[in-house]
Amino acid sequence: MSLFMSLVGMVVLIAIAVLLSDNRKAINIRTVAGAFAIQFALGAFVLYVPWGQEILRSFSDAVSSVINYGNDGTSFLFGGLVSDKMFEVFGGGGFIFAFRVLPTLIFFSALISVLYYLGVMQWVIKILGGGLQKALGTSRAESMSAAANIFVGQTEAPLVVRPFVPKMTQSELFAVMCGGLASIAGGVLAGYASMGVPIEYLVAASFMAAPGGLLFAKIINQKQTSQ
């Protein structure tokens, strides 16, 4: 039943996007079908295929280890304020967001910034963005921005394609914004994980959001004029 409801949900969401499209005749079937296929394949691979589950588990464990380093620093800084004894004293009020989650957000965001400085993130984004560009036929700028949104937020991702922004069409700008709203920053992902959300689902959703954002962007906005 849950699978049926999921399929109905996908059909309804795509139908709504088509209704909102500014030019239904100009919708690129290759881009839309390709983005949906990539998103569906990613989800099926990491959630139902044993090999994919193992890859997702290994990646999630690595992310969890990094988050734990941040938690160790938080414990050193705030001591008993982030210990489980707070729950014994205050019950549900023992979870203090400012002490348990915000430091993790800051730590993970700083780590991403360091990886950008070292050039690691640019290398990863070029590979993922190039793959999306070839598979979907989207432009280099919007593909790289979608890939960047896997790791950073909607504020930082456009900086990756900053040289292209002045010449981008309205459709490309919409794809950049849509990709940012479809995903969460790495720091926010770490924050959700600190609040108890299963990290493997957060990681899977982050990667699936890249083609998903392009899918809806290319259905809704087809305008090719520069802004």
C-alpha positions as CSV (number, residue, x, y, z in Angstrom):
1,M,0.0,0.0,0.0
2,S,2.8,2.4,0.9
3,L,4.5,1.7,-2.5
4,F,1.2,2.4,-4.3
5,M,0.8,5.7,-2.4
6,S,4.4,6.7,-3.3
7,L,3.7,6.1,-7.0
8,V,0.5,8.1,-6.8
9,G,2.4,10.9,-5.1
10,M,5.0,11.0,-7.8
11,V,2.4,11.1,-10.5
12,V,0.4,13.9,-8.8
13,L,3.6,16.0,-8.2
14,I,4.7,15.7,-11.8
15,A,1.1,16.5,-13.0
16,I,1.1,19.6,-10.8
17,A,4.5,20.7,-12.3
18,V,3.1,20.2,-15.8
19,L,0.0,22.3,-15.0
20,L,2.4,25.1,-13.7
21,S,4.6,24.9,-16.8
22,D,4.9,28.1,-18.8
23,N,5.3,26.2,-22.1
24,R,4.2,22.5,-22.0
25,K,5.1,22.0,-25.7
26,A,8.7,23.0,-25.0
27,I,9.2,20.4,-22.2
28,N,12.3,18.3,-23.0
29,I,11.2,14.7,-22.6
30,R,14.8,13.5,-22.6
31,T,15.7,15.7,-19.6
32,V,12.6,15.0,-17.6
33,A,12.6,11.2,-18.3
34,G,16.4,11.1,-17.7
35,A,16.2,13.0,-14.4
36,F,13.3,10.8,-13.2
37,A,15.2,7.6,-14.2
38,I,18.4,8.7,-12.4
39,Q,16.4,9.6,-9.2
40,F,14.4,6.4,-9.3
41,A,17.6,4.3,-10.0
42,L,19.5,5.9,-7.2
43,G,16.7,5.3,-4.7
44,A,16.2,1.7,-5.7
45,F,19.9,1.0,-5.8
46,V,20.8,2.3,-2.3
47,L,17.6,1.1,-0.6
48,Y,16.8,-2.3,-2.2
49,V,20.0,-3.6,-3.8
50,P,22.3,-5.3,-1.2
51,W,25.4,-3.9,-2.9
52,G,23.9,-0.5,-2.9
53,Q,22.8,-0.8,0.7
54,E,26.3,-1.6,1.7
55,I,27.7,1.4,-0.2
56,L,25.1,3.6,1.4
57,R,25.9,2.1,4.8
58,S,29.6,2.6,4.4
59,F,29.2,6.2,3.3
60,S,26.7,6.9,6.1
61,D,29.1,5.4,8.6
62,A,31.9,7.7,7.3
63,V,29.6,10.8,7.7
64,S,28.6,9.6,11.2
65,S,32.3,9.3,12.2
66,V,32.9,12.9,11.1
67,I,29.8,14.1,13.0
68,N,31.1,12.2,16.1
69,Y,34.3,14.2,15.9
70,G,32.2,17.3,16.1
71,N,30.2,15.9,19.0
72,D,33.4,15.1,20.9
73,G,34.4,18.8,20.5
74,T,31.0,19.9,21.6
75,S,31.2,17.6,24.7
76,F,34.6,19.1,25.5
77,L,33.3,22.7,25.2
78,F,29.9,22.4,27.0
79,G,30.5,19.4,29.2
80,G,27.4,18.2,31.1
81,L,25.1,20.5,29.1
82,V,25.2,18.0,26.3
83,S,25.3,14.8,28.4
84,D,22.4,12.4,28.7
85,K,22.1,13.4,32.4
86,M,20.3,16.5,31.2
87,F,17.3,14.2,30.2
88,E,17.3,12.7,33.7
89,V,17.0,16.2,35.2
90,F,14.7,18.0,32.7
91,G,13.1,15.2,30.8
92,G,12.3,16.2,27.2
93,G,13.6,19.7,27.9
94,G,17.1,18.2,28.3
95,F,17.7,18.4,24.5
96,I,19.1,21.9,24.1
97,F,19.2,22.8,20.4
98,A,21.9,25.5,20.8
99,F,24.3,23.1,22.5
100,R,23.5,19.8,20.7
101,V,22.8,20.8,17.1
102,L,24.2,24.3,16.3
103,P,27.9,23.3,17.1
104,T,27.5,20.4,14.7
105,L,26.2,22.7,12.0
106,I,29.1,25.1,12.5
107,F,31.6,22.2,12.5
108,F,30.3,20.6,9.4
109,S,30.0,23.9,7.5
110,A,33.6,24.7,8.4
111,L,34.7,21.3,7.2
112,I,33.0,21.8,3.8
113,S,34.7,25.3,3.5
114,V,38.1,23.7,4.2
115,L,37.4,21.1,1.5
116,Y,36.5,23.9,-0.9
117,Y,39.7,25.7,-0.1
118,L,41.7,22.5,-0.8
119,G,39.9,22.1,-4.1
120,V,38.4,18.7,-3.1
121,M,34.8,19.8,-3.4
122,Q,35.3,21.4,-6.8
123,W,36.7,18.2,-8.1
124,V,33.8,16.1,-6.8
125,I,31.2,18.6,-8.1
126,K,32.8,18.7,-11.6
127,I,32.5,14.9,-11.8
128,L,28.9,14.8,-10.6
129,G,27.9,17.9,-12.6
130,G,29.5,16.6,-15.7
131,G,27.6,13.3,-15.4
132,L,24.3,15.1,-15.0
133,Q,25.1,17.3,-18.0
134,K,25.8,14.4,-20.3
135,A,22.9,12.3,-19.0
136,L,20.2,15.0,-19.1
137,G,21.4,17.4,-21.7
138,T,21.3,20.3,-19.3
139,S,23.8,23.2,-19.3
140,R,27.1,23.0,-17.5
141,A,26.1,25.8,-15.0
142,E,22.8,24.3,-13.9
143,S,24.3,20.8,-13.7
144,M,27.2,21.9,-11.5
145,S,24.9,23.9,-9.3
146,A,22.6,20.9,-8.8
147,A,25.7,18.7,-7.9
148,A,26.9,21.4,-5.5
149,N,23.6,21.4,-3.7
150,I,24.3,17.8,-2.6
151,F,26.9,19.1,-0.2
152,V,26.2,22.8,0.4
153,G,23.1,25.0,0.7
154,Q,21.2,27.2,-1.7
155,T,23.3,30.2,-0.7
156,E,26.7,28.6,-1.4
157,A,25.9,26.5,-4.4
158,P,25.3,29.4,-6.8
159,L,28.9,30.6,-6.0
160,V,30.2,27.6,-7.8
161,V,28.7,28.9,-11.1
162,R,29.2,32.6,-10.3
163,P,31.0,33.3,-13.6
164,F,28.1,32.0,-15.6
165,V,25.3,33.9,-13.7
166,P,25.3,37.1,-15.8
167,K,24.6,35.1,-19.0
168,M,22.3,32.5,-17.6
169,T,18.8,32.2,-19.1
170,Q,15.7,32.4,-16.9
171,S,15.3,28.7,-17.2
172,E,18.8,28.1,-15.9
173,L,18.4,30.6,-13.0
174,F,15.2,28.8,-12.1
175,A,17.0,25.5,-12.1
176,V,19.6,26.8,-9.7
177,M,17.0,28.1,-7.3
178,C,14.9,25.0,-7.6
179,G,17.9,22.8,-6.9
180,G,18.7,24.8,-3.8
181,L,15.2,24.4,-2.4
182,A,15.1,20.7,-3.2
183,S,18.1,19.9,-1.1
184,I,19.7,20.7,2.3
185,A,23.2,21.8,3.1
186,G,25.7,19.4,4.5
187,G,25.7,21.2,7.9
188,V,21.9,21.0,8.1
189,L,22.1,17.2,7.2
190,A,24.5,16.8,10.2
191,G,22.1,18.8,12.3
192,Y,19.2,16.5,11.4
193,A,21.4,13.5,12.1
194,S,22.2,14.9,15.6
195,M,18.4,15.1,16.2
196,G,18.0,11.4,15.5
197,V,17.0,11.2,11.9
198,P,18.5,8.1,10.2
199,I,21.6,9.4,8.4
200,E,21.4,6.8,5.6
201,Y,18.0,8.2,4.5
202,L,19.4,11.8,4.7
203,V,22.4,10.9,2.5
204,A,20.2,9.1,-0.1
205,A,17.8,12.0,-0.2
206,S,20.6,14.5,-0.7
207,F,21.9,12.6,-3.8
208,M,18.4,12.0,-5.2
209,A,17.5,15.7,-4.8
210,A,20.0,16.8,-7.5
211,P,18.2,15.2,-10.5
212,G,14.9,15.8,-8.7
213,G,15.4,19.5,-8.7
214,L,16.4,19.6,-12.3
215,L,13.3,17.4,-13.2
216,F,10.8,19.9,-11.8
217,A,12.7,23.0,-12.9
218,K,12.8,21.8,-16.5
219,I,9.1,21.1,-16.5
220,I,8.0,24.4,-15.0
221,N,10.2,27.0,-16.6
222,Q,11.2,26.9,-20.3
223,K,12.1,30.5,-20.9
224,Q,15.5,30.9,-22.6
225,T,15.9,34.6,-22.4
226,S,18.9,36.0,-20.5
227,Q,18.2,38.1,-17.4
